[in-house]
Amino acid sequence: MAMHANDIIEMIKDALPGADVVLEDLAGDGDHYKAIITSSVFAGKSRIAQHQLVYGALKGKMGGELHALALETKEK
């Protein structure tokens, strides 16, 4: 079962208040997305730590409802 883009964006914004999130459906199937996320929460954190914050925001849905998510994270 695929996730809706709006649900993904909402989950990320709930966990990272003030974040700017741009989501692109790479395959048109609702299973393969690219997210560009800009947040002040990322300041001073390694790329790995930034991605872990995003994966944590998705509350275990990666690999299940959400098959693939390419991440690009930026400090605000």
FENBELPE-V73170 format. One record per run of one state. SS is the DSSP state (H for helix, E for strand, - for the rest). FROM is the first residue (numbers start at 1). LEN is the number of residues. If there is no record, write none. Layout:
# FENBELPE-V73170
ss-><SS & SS>
from-><FROM & FROM>
len-><LEN & LEN>
This chain:
# FENBELPE-V73170
ss-><- & H & - & E & - & E & H & - & H & - & E & - & E & - & E & ->
from-><1 & 5 & 16 & 20 & 26 & 32 & 40 & 43 & 47 & 58 & 62 & 63 & 66 & 67 & 68 & 76>
len-><4 & 11 & 4 & 6 & 6 & 8 & 3 & 4 & 11 & 4 & 1 & 3 & 1 & 1 & 8 & 1>
